[in-house]
Amino acid sequence: MKTVATLCGLFFSVAATAHHTRDHMMLAEDAGQVVAATREGANGPLWWILWLLLALVLLLGFVRWWQRRT
């Protein structure tokens, strides 16, 4: 389960990694452009999959806890 969570985290952080590895030229850019690019990356089309996976992991953890309790 930890492996799946780690792989999901790595998969969804690719955009952030690509944004920050341009030889740190981000500091030379206009602040408004940096903020706009960051907000654009935060609204990616695959974020709903991340939230769905998180809800699934929490649901599975709850079901497992409930079964041990009974």
C-alpha positions as CSV (number, residue, x, y, z in Angstrom):
1,M,0.0,0.0,0.0
2,K,2.9,2.4,0.8
3,T,4.3,1.6,-2.7
4,V,1.1,2.5,-4.4
5,A,0.8,5.8,-2.4
6,T,4.5,6.6,-3.2
7,L,4.0,5.9,-6.9
8,C,0.9,8.1,-7.0
9,G,2.7,10.9,-5.3
10,L,5.6,10.7,-7.8
11,F,3.2,10.5,-10.7
12,F,1.3,13.7,-9.6
13,S,4.4,15.6,-8.8
14,V,6.0,15.4,-12.3
15,A,4.5,18.8,-13.3
16,A,6.0,20.4,-10.2
17,T,9.4,18.8,-10.8
18,A,9.4,20.0,-14.4
19,H,8.6,23.5,-13.3
20,H,11.4,23.7,-10.7
21,T,14.2,22.1,-12.7
22,R,14.7,24.8,-15.3
23,D,18.1,25.8,-13.7
24,H,16.2,27.8,-11.1
25,M,15.4,30.4,-13.7
26,M,12.0,30.8,-12.0
27,L,13.5,33.6,-9.9
28,A,14.3,35.6,-13.0
29,E,10.7,35.3,-14.3
30,D,8.0,37.8,-13.6
31,A,6.2,37.0,-10.3
32,G,2.8,37.1,-12.0
33,Q,3.8,34.5,-14.6
34,V,5.1,32.2,-11.9
35,V,1.9,32.5,-9.9
36,A,-0.2,31.9,-13.0
37,A,1.8,28.8,-14.0
38,T,1.6,27.4,-10.5
39,R,-2.1,27.8,-10.4
40,E,-2.5,26.3,-13.9
41,G,-0.5,23.2,-12.7
42,A,-2.6,22.9,-9.6
43,N,-5.8,22.5,-11.7
44,G,-4.5,19.6,-13.7
45,P,-7.1,17.2,-15.2
46,L,-5.9,14.2,-13.2
47,W,-6.3,15.7,-9.7
48,W,-9.7,14.0,-9.4
49,I,-8.0,10.6,-9.8
50,L,-5.7,11.5,-6.9
51,W,-8.7,12.4,-4.7
52,L,-10.5,9.2,-5.7
53,L,-7.5,7.1,-4.9
54,L,-7.2,8.8,-1.5
55,A,-10.8,8.2,-0.7
56,L,-10.4,4.5,-1.8
57,V,-7.4,4.0,0.5
58,L,-9.2,5.6,3.4
59,L,-12.3,3.4,2.7
60,L,-10.2,0.3,2.6
61,G,-8.5,1.2,5.8
62,F,-11.9,1.8,7.5
63,V,-13.2,-1.6,6.2
64,R,-10.1,-3.4,7.4
65,W,-10.4,-1.7,10.9
66,W,-14.1,-2.6,11.0
67,Q,-13.5,-6.2,10.2
68,R,-10.8,-6.5,12.9
69,R,-13.2,-5.0,15.4
70,T,-16.0,-7.5,14.9
